[in-house]
Amino acid sequence: MRLSITEQDIQRKAAELGLVQEGEPVPARIRSKVAAALLQEQAPAPTEAPPVAESIVIQPGGAIEIDGRPFPWTVQAEQMSVTLGPDGSGMVRLTIPARNVQITKPADESE
């Protein structure tokens, strides 16, 4: 999406913000601030954020739990990169936002 502003937009916004009187030229030192305010108004609203995991636990043997549930409950297709080989093997890369990541160490077998 392309954002654009006109001289009239800058004049109107500067007057609306009380930086100049209606019809006065906008000083060069504040033009960028006025333009930034206009562009911020035109910017698209942020989309809803994807769910964020509270905790990821990777256990010995490869078991993965996300927020206490077995993986892959939070996987979303658009966040996945899949590469397949001719024999059906492949690689999957996932990005899962998390507030806490824990990797457990296997217990010493001699204990």
DSSP file (Angstrom, degrees, kcal/mol; ACC not computed):
  #  RESIDUE AA STRUCTURE BP1 BP2  ACC     N-H-->O    O-->H-N    N-H-->O    O-->H-N    TCO  KAPPA ALPHA  PHI   PSI    X-CA   Y-CA   Z-CA
    1    1 A M              0   0    0      0, 0.0     2,-0.5     0, 0.0     0, 0.0   0.000 360.0 360.0 360.0 129.5    0.0    0.0    0.0
    2    2 A R        -     0   0    0      2,-0.0     2,-0.4     0, 0.0     0, 0.0  -0.800 360.0-155.8 -95.5 129.8    1.4    3.4   -1.0
    3    3 A L        +     0   0    0     -2,-0.5     2,-0.3     2,-0.0    36,-0.1  -0.857  18.3 171.2-104.0 138.3    0.9    6.3    1.4
    4    4 A S        -     0   0    0     -2,-0.4     2,-0.3    34,-0.1    -2,-0.0  -0.990  15.0-165.3-146.2 154.9    1.0    9.9    0.1
    5    5 A I        -     0   0    0     -2,-0.3     2,-0.2     4,-0.0    30,-0.0  -0.961  11.6-142.9-136.7 154.7    0.2   13.4    1.4
    6    6 A T     >  -     0   0    0     -2,-0.3     4,-2.0     1,-0.1     5,-0.1  -0.660  31.5-106.5-111.5 169.1   -0.3   16.7   -0.3
    7    7 A E  H  > S+     0   0    0     -2,-0.2     4,-2.5     1,-0.2     5,-0.2   0.886 123.0  54.3 -60.1 -39.5    0.7   20.2    0.6
    8    8 A Q  H  > S+     0   0    0      1,-0.2     4,-2.7     2,-0.2    -1,-0.2   0.881 105.5  53.2 -63.3 -37.6   -2.9   20.9    1.4
    9    9 A D  H  > S+     0   0    0      2,-0.2     4,-2.7     1,-0.2     5,-0.2   0.924 109.6  48.1 -61.8 -44.1   -2.9   17.9    3.8
   10   10 A I  H  X S+     0   0    0     -4,-2.0     4,-2.4     2,-0.2    -2,-0.2   0.922 112.8  48.2 -63.1 -45.0    0.2   19.3    5.6
   11   11 A Q  H  X S+     0   0    0     -4,-2.5     4,-2.0     2,-0.2    -2,-0.2   0.933 114.0  46.7 -59.6 -47.6   -1.4   22.8    5.9
   12   12 A R  H  X S+     0   0    0     -4,-2.7     4,-2.5     1,-0.2    -2,-0.2   0.920 114.4  46.1 -62.6 -46.0   -4.7   21.3    7.2
   13   13 A K  H  X S+     0   0    0     -4,-2.7     4,-2.4     2,-0.2     6,-0.2   0.895 110.1  53.1 -67.5 -40.1   -3.0   19.0    9.8
   14   14 A A  H  <>S+     0   0    0     -4,-2.4     5,-2.6    -5,-0.2     6,-0.9   0.903 113.0  44.7 -61.6 -40.9   -0.6   21.7   11.0
   15   15 A A  H ><5S+     0   0    0     -4,-2.0     3,-1.1    -5,-0.2    -2,-0.2   0.904 111.6  53.1 -68.6 -40.9   -3.6   24.0   11.7
   16   16 A E  H 3<5S+     0   0    0     -4,-2.5    -2,-0.2     1,-0.3    -1,-0.2   0.869 109.8  48.4 -60.9 -37.7   -5.6   21.2   13.2
   17   17 A L  T 3<5S-     0   0    0     -4,-2.4    -1,-0.3    -5,-0.1    -2,-0.2   0.529 115.5-117.9 -80.6  -5.6   -2.6   20.5   15.6
   18   18 A G  T < 5S+     0   0    0     -3,-1.1    -3,-0.2    -4,-0.3    -2,-0.1   0.699  80.1 123.3  77.1  20.2   -2.5   24.2   16.5
   19   19 A L  S   <S+     0   0    0     -5,-2.6     2,-0.3    -6,-0.2    -4,-0.2   0.779  79.8  10.0 -83.2 -27.8    1.1   24.5   15.1
   20   20 A V  S    S-     0   0    0     -6,-0.9    -2,-0.2    -9,-0.1     2,-0.2  -0.944  83.7-102.4-142.1 162.6    0.1   27.3   12.6
   21   21 A Q    >   -     0   0    0     -2,-0.3     3,-2.4     1,-0.1    -6,-0.1  -0.570  58.6 -78.0 -82.0 153.1   -2.9   29.5   12.0
   22   22 A E  T 3  S+     0   0    0      1,-0.3    -1,-0.1    -2,-0.2   -10,-0.1  -0.273 120.6  14.9 -50.9 126.7   -5.2   28.7    9.1
   23   23 A G  T 3  S+     0   0    0      1,-0.3    -1,-0.3   -12,-0.1   -11,-0.1   0.215  95.5 123.9  90.5 -14.2   -3.5   29.8    5.9
   24   24 A E    <   -     0   0    0     -3,-2.4    -1,-0.3   -13,-0.1     2,-0.1  -0.492  69.5-104.5 -75.6 148.4   -0.1   30.4    7.4
   25   25 A P        -     0   0    0      0, 0.0    -4,-0.1     0, 0.0    -1,-0.1  -0.429  33.3-115.3 -69.4 149.3    2.9   28.5    5.8
   26   26 A V        -     0   0    0     -2,-0.1     5,-0.1    -6,-0.1    -6,-0.1  -0.769  33.2-118.4 -87.1 121.8    4.2   25.5    7.7
   27   27 A P    >>  -     0   0    0      0, 0.0     3,-1.7     0, 0.0     4,-0.9  -0.272  16.9-122.7 -60.5 144.5    7.8   26.2    8.9
   28   28 A A  H >> S+     0   0    0      1,-0.3     4,-0.6     2,-0.2     3,-0.5   0.821 107.6  65.3 -56.9 -33.9   10.4   23.8    7.5
   29   29 A R  H 34 S+     0   0    0      1,-0.2    -1,-0.3     2,-0.1     4,-0.1   0.686 111.8  33.0 -68.4 -17.1   11.4   22.7   11.0
   30   30 A I  H <> S+     0   0    0     -3,-1.7     4,-2.2     2,-0.1    -1,-0.2   0.443  91.1  93.9-115.7  -1.7    8.0   21.1   11.7
   31   31 A R  H <X S+     0   0    0     -4,-0.9     4,-2.9    -3,-0.5     5,-0.2   0.899  85.5  51.2 -58.2 -42.7    7.0   19.8    8.3
   32   32 A S  H  X S+     0   0    0     -4,-0.6     4,-2.4     1,-0.2    -1,-0.2   0.868 109.6  50.2 -66.4 -34.7    8.4   16.4    8.9
   33   33 A K  H  > S+     0   0    0      2,-0.2     4,-2.0     1,-0.2    -1,-0.2   0.906 112.6  46.4 -68.3 -40.9    6.5   16.1   12.2
   34   34 A V  H  X S+     0   0    0     -4,-2.2     4,-2.1     2,-0.2    -2,-0.2   0.920 113.0  49.8 -66.1 -43.5    3.3   17.1   10.6
   35   35 A A  H  X S+     0   0    0     -4,-2.9     4,-2.7     1,-0.2     5,-0.2   0.902 109.2  52.3 -62.0 -41.0    3.9   14.7    7.7
   36   36 A A  H  X S+     0   0    0     -4,-2.4     4,-2.2     1,-0.2    -1,-0.2   0.897 108.1  51.2 -62.3 -40.3    4.7   11.9   10.1
   37   37 A A  H  X S+     0   0    0     -4,-2.0     4,-1.4     2,-0.2    -1,-0.2   0.903 111.9  47.3 -63.5 -40.8    1.4   12.5   11.9
   38   38 A L  H  X S+     0   0    0     -4,-2.1     4,-1.6     2,-0.2    -2,-0.2   0.922 111.9  48.9 -65.9 -44.8   -0.5   12.4    8.6
   39   39 A L  H  X S+     0   0    0     -4,-2.7     4,-1.5     1,-0.2    -2,-0.2   0.859 107.3  55.7 -65.9 -34.2    1.2    9.2    7.5
   40   40 A Q  H  < S+     0   0    0     -4,-2.2    -1,-0.2     1,-0.2    -2,-0.2   0.881 106.6  50.9 -64.4 -36.8    0.5    7.5   10.8
   41   41 A E  H  < S+     0   0    0     -4,-1.4    -1,-0.2     1,-0.2    -2,-0.2   0.860 113.1  45.9 -65.9 -35.6   -3.2    8.3   10.3
   42   42 A Q  H  < S+     0   0    0     -4,-1.6    -2,-0.2    -5,-0.1    -1,-0.2   0.685  87.5 108.2 -82.5 -19.0   -3.1    6.7    6.8
   43   43 A A  S  < S-     0   0    0     -4,-1.5    -3,-0.0    -5,-0.1     2,-0.0  -0.274  80.1-103.5 -62.1 142.5   -1.1    3.6    7.9
   44   44 A P        -     0   0    0      0, 0.0    -1,-0.1     0, 0.0     3,-0.1  -0.345  40.5-100.3 -65.7 147.9   -3.2    0.4    7.9
   45   45 A A        -     0   0    0      1,-0.1    -3,-0.0    -3,-0.1     2,-0.0  -0.418  46.3 -99.1 -65.9 141.5   -4.3   -0.9   11.2
   46   46 A P        -     0   0    0      0, 0.0    -1,-0.1     0, 0.0     3,-0.1  -0.330  39.3-117.8 -62.5 143.1   -2.1   -3.7   12.5
   47   47 A T        -     0   0    0      1,-0.1     2,-0.1    -3,-0.1     0, 0.0  -0.357  43.9 -77.6 -76.4 162.5   -3.6   -7.2   12.0
   48   48 A E        -     0   0    0      1,-0.1    -1,-0.1    -2,-0.1     0, 0.0  -0.390  54.7-114.8 -62.1 133.0   -4.4   -9.4   14.9
   49   49 A A        -     0   0    0      1,-0.1    -1,-0.1    -2,-0.1     3,-0.1  -0.378  29.6-108.9 -70.1 145.0   -1.2  -10.9   16.3
   50   50 A P        -     0   0    0      0, 0.0    -1,-0.1     0, 0.0    26,-0.0  -0.302  50.2 -79.6 -67.4 160.7   -0.8  -14.6   16.1
   51   51 A P        -     0   0    0      0, 0.0     2,-0.5     0, 0.0    23,-0.0  -0.314  44.9-143.6 -62.0 146.0   -1.1  -16.6   19.3
   52   52 A V        -     0   0    0     -3,-0.1    46,-0.2    44,-0.1     2,-0.2  -0.951  13.1-125.8-114.8 128.4    2.1  -16.5   21.5
   53   53 A A  B     -a   98   0A   0     44,-3.4    46,-2.4    -2,-0.5    47,-0.4  -0.467   7.7-153.3 -70.5 140.7    3.1  -19.6   23.4
   54   54 A E  S    S+     0   0    0      1,-0.3     2,-0.3    44,-0.2    -1,-0.1   0.828  79.0   6.6 -78.8 -34.8    3.7  -19.0   27.1
   55   55 A S        -     0   0    0     44,-0.1    12,-3.1    43,-0.1     2,-0.4  -0.989  55.5-163.8-153.6 137.9    6.1  -21.9   27.4
   56   56 A I  E     -Bc  66 101B   0     44,-1.4    46,-3.3    -2,-0.3     2,-0.5  -0.996  13.1-170.9-121.5 125.5    7.9  -24.4   25.1
   57   57 A V  E     -Bc  65 102B   0      8,-2.9     8,-2.7    -2,-0.4     2,-0.6  -0.974   6.7-164.7-120.2 121.8    9.5  -27.5   26.7
   58   58 A I  E     -Bc  64 103B   0     44,-1.7    46,-1.8    -2,-0.5     6,-0.2  -0.929  18.0-163.5-105.4 117.3   11.7  -29.8   24.7
   59   59 A Q    >   -     0   0    0      4,-3.2     3,-2.0    -2,-0.6     4,-0.2  -0.590  31.2 -81.3-101.8 159.5   12.2  -33.1   26.5
   60   60 A P  T 3  S+     0   0    0      0, 0.0     3,-0.5     0, 0.0    -1,-0.1  -0.289 118.5  35.6 -54.3 141.2   14.7  -35.9   26.1
   61   61 A G  T 3  S-     0   0    0      1,-0.2    -2,-0.0    -3,-0.1    -3,-0.0   0.367 129.1 -80.6  90.5  -5.0   13.7  -38.1   23.2
   62   62 A G  S <  S+     0   0    0     -3,-2.0    -1,-0.2     1,-0.3     2,-0.2   0.461  78.5 150.4  94.7   0.8   12.3  -35.2   21.2
   63   63 A A        -     0   0    0     -3,-0.5    -4,-3.2    -4,-0.2     2,-0.4  -0.480  28.0-160.8 -67.8 136.9    8.9  -34.7   22.8
   64   64 A I  E     -B   58   0B   0     -6,-0.2     7,-2.6    -2,-0.2     2,-0.4  -0.979   9.2-170.6-124.1 130.3    7.8  -31.1   22.6
   65   65 A E  E     -BD  57  70B   0     -8,-2.7    -8,-2.9    -2,-0.4     2,-0.5  -0.973   4.6-164.3-118.7 135.2    5.1  -29.5   24.7
   66   66 A I  E >  S-BD  56  69B   0      3,-3.1     3,-1.7    -2,-0.4   -10,-0.2  -0.976  81.3 -17.1-119.8 117.9    3.8  -26.0   24.1
   67   67 A D  T 3  S-     0   0    0    -12,-3.1    -1,-0.2    -2,-0.5   -11,-0.1   0.870 129.2 -54.5  52.7  40.3    1.9  -24.5   27.0
   68   68 A G  T 3  S+     0   0    0      1,-0.2    -1,-0.3   -13,-0.2   -12,-0.1   0.467 118.5 107.8  78.3   1.6    1.6  -28.0   28.4
   69   69 A R  E <  S-D   66   0B   0     -3,-1.7    -3,-3.1     1,-0.0    -1,-0.2  -0.879  78.6 -99.0-112.3 145.4    0.0  -29.4   25.3
   70   70 A P  E >   -D   65   0B   0      0, 0.0     3,-1.0     0, 0.0    -5,-0.2  -0.308  60.1 -74.6 -60.6 140.8    1.7  -31.8   22.9
   71   71 A F  T 3  S+     0   0    0     -7,-2.6    -7,-0.1     1,-0.3    -6,-0.0  -0.396 106.2  39.3 -58.7 143.1    3.2  -30.2   19.8
   72   72 A P  T >  S+     0   0    0      0, 0.0     3,-1.4     0, 0.0    -1,-0.3  -0.452  72.0 112.5-117.2  50.8    1.8  -29.1   17.2
   73   73 A W  T <  S+     0   0    0     -3,-1.0    -2,-0.1     1,-0.3     0, 0.0   0.771  86.3  41.9 -61.4 -25.9   -1.3  -27.5   18.6
   74   74 A T  T 3  S+     0   0    0      2,-0.1    -1,-0.3    22,-0.0     2,-0.2   0.334  81.1 127.2-104.7   7.9   -0.2  -23.9   17.7
   75   75 A V    <   -     0   0    0     -3,-1.4     2,-0.4    21,-0.1    21,-0.1  -0.441  39.2-164.7 -70.8 134.2    1.2  -24.5   14.2
   76   76 A Q    >   -     0   0    0     -2,-0.2     3,-1.8     1,-0.1     4,-0.1  -0.972  22.4-131.3-120.3 136.3   -0.1  -22.2   11.5
   77   77 A A  G >  S+     0   0    0     -2,-0.4     3,-1.6     1,-0.3    -1,-0.1   0.842 104.5  56.2 -56.5 -40.1    0.4  -23.0    7.8
   78   78 A E  G 3  S+     0   0    0      1,-0.3    -1,-0.3    -3,-0.1    -3,-0.0   0.627 104.8  54.5 -72.1 -10.1    1.6  -19.5    6.9
   79   79 A Q  G <  S+     0   0    0     -3,-1.8    16,-0.9     2,-0.0     2,-0.4   0.210  94.4  92.5-103.0  14.4    4.4  -19.7    9.5
   80   80 A M  E <   -E   94   0C   0     -3,-1.6     2,-0.5    14,-0.2    14,-0.2  -0.857  53.8-162.8-114.2 142.5    5.8  -23.0    8.1
   81   81 A S  E     -E   93   0C   0     12,-2.1    12,-2.6    -2,-0.4     2,-0.5  -0.985  15.9-172.8-121.0 119.9    8.5  -23.8    5.6
   82   82 A V  E     -E   92   0C   0     -2,-0.5     2,-0.5    10,-0.2    10,-0.2  -0.952   9.5-174.5-119.4 129.5    8.4  -27.3    4.2
   83   83 A T  E     -E   91   0C   0      8,-2.8     8,-2.5    -2,-0.5     2,-0.4  -0.989  11.1-163.9-120.9 123.2   11.0  -28.9    2.0
   84   84 A L  E     -E   90   0C   0     -2,-0.5     6,-0.3     6,-0.2     5,-0.1  -0.883   7.3-146.0-111.5 139.0   10.3  -32.3    0.6
   85   85 A G    >   -     0   0    0      4,-4.1     3,-1.9    -2,-0.4    -2,-0.0  -0.525  34.0-103.1 -91.4 166.1   12.8  -34.7   -1.0
   86   86 A P  T 3  S+     0   0    0      0, 0.0    -1,-0.1     0, 0.0     4,-0.0   0.777 121.5  55.8 -60.7 -26.8   11.9  -37.1   -3.8
   87   87 A D  T 3  S-     0   0    0      2,-0.1     3,-0.1     1,-0.0    -3,-0.0   0.409 123.8-101.9 -87.5   3.9   11.7  -40.1   -1.4
   88   88 A G  S <  S+     0   0    0     -3,-1.9     2,-0.1     1,-0.4    -1,-0.0   0.292  85.2 122.8  94.6  -9.6    9.2  -38.3    0.8
   89   89 A S        +     0   0    0     -5,-0.1    -4,-4.1     1,-0.0    -1,-0.4  -0.341  35.0 147.2 -75.3 167.8   11.6  -37.2    3.5
   90   90 A G  E     -E   84   0C   0     -6,-0.3     2,-0.4    -3,-0.1    -6,-0.2  -0.978  41.6 -99.3-175.6-171.3   11.9  -33.5    4.2
   91   91 A M  E     -E   83   0C   0     -8,-2.5    -8,-2.8    -2,-0.3     2,-0.4  -0.996  21.1-163.1-135.6 138.2   12.5  -30.7    6.6
   92   92 A V  E     -E   82   0C   0     -2,-0.4     2,-0.5   -10,-0.2   -10,-0.2  -0.989   3.7-164.3-123.1 129.1   10.0  -28.5    8.3
   93   93 A R  E     -E   81   0C   0    -12,-2.6   -12,-2.1    -2,-0.4     2,-0.4  -0.955  11.0-172.5-113.5 131.5   10.9  -25.1    9.9
   94   94 A L  E     -E   80   0C   0     -2,-0.5     2,-0.5   -14,-0.2   -14,-0.2  -0.919  17.6-156.0-122.7 146.7    8.5  -23.5   12.3
   95   95 A T        +     0   0    0    -16,-0.9    -2,-0.0    -2,-0.4   -16,-0.0  -0.982  18.8 175.6-119.3 117.4    8.5  -20.1   14.0
   96   96 A I        -     0   0    0     -2,-0.5     2,-0.1   -21,-0.1   -44,-0.1  -0.952  25.6-136.0-124.9 111.1    6.5  -20.2   17.2
   97   97 A P        +     0   0    0      0, 0.0   -44,-3.4     0, 0.0     2,-0.3  -0.424  33.1 174.8 -64.9 137.2    6.5  -17.0   19.3
   98   98 A A  B     -a   53   0A   0    -46,-0.2   -44,-0.2    -2,-0.1     3,-0.1  -0.995  39.0-152.5-145.4 148.7    7.0  -17.7   23.0
   99   99 A R  S    S+     0   0    0    -46,-2.4     2,-0.3    -2,-0.3   -45,-0.2   0.640  92.3  24.4 -89.6 -18.5    7.4  -15.8   26.2
  100  100 A N        -     0   0    0    -47,-0.4   -44,-1.4     2,-0.0     2,-0.4  -0.973  63.1-170.4-150.6 130.4    9.4  -18.7   27.8
  101  101 A V  E     -c   56   0B   0     -2,-0.3     2,-0.4   -46,-0.2   -44,-0.2  -0.989   7.8-176.7-123.5 131.9   11.5  -21.5   26.3
  102  102 A Q  E     -c   57   0B   0    -46,-3.3   -44,-1.7    -2,-0.4     2,-0.6  -0.996   9.8-167.6-131.3 129.1   12.9  -24.3   28.5
  103  103 A I  E     -c   58   0B   0     -2,-0.4     2,-0.2   -46,-0.2   -44,-0.1  -0.968  19.4-146.1-115.4 116.8   15.1  -27.2   27.3
  104  104 A T        -     0   0    0    -46,-1.8    -2,-0.0    -2,-0.6   -47,-0.0  -0.551   6.8-132.8 -86.7 149.3   15.4  -30.0   29.8
  105  105 A K        -     0   0    0     -2,-0.2     3,-0.1   -45,-0.1    -1,-0.0  -0.802  28.5-108.6 -97.6 136.7   18.5  -32.0   30.3
  106  106 A P        -     0   0    0      0, 0.0     2,-0.1     0, 0.0     3,-0.1  -0.347  39.4-104.4 -64.0 145.3   18.2  -35.8   30.4
  107  107 A A        -     0   0    0      1,-0.1     2,-0.3     2,-0.1     0, 0.0  -0.395  41.4 -97.6 -67.0 145.8   18.8  -37.3   33.8
  108  108 A D    >   -     0   0    0      1,-0.2     3,-1.6    -3,-0.1    -1,-0.1  -0.507  28.2-142.5 -65.9 125.0   22.2  -39.0   34.3
  109  109 A E  T 3  S+     0   0    0     -2,-0.3    -1,-0.2     1,-0.3    -2,-0.1   0.710  95.2  65.4 -66.1 -20.5   21.6  -42.8   33.8
  110  110 A S  T 3         0   0    0      1,-0.2    -1,-0.3     0, 0.0    -2,-0.1   0.607 360.0 360.0 -78.1 -10.3   24.1  -43.7   36.6
  111  111 A E    <         0   0    0     -3,-1.6    -1,-0.2     0, 0.0    -2,-0.1   0.478 360.0 360.0 -81.6 360.0   21.9  -42.1   39.2
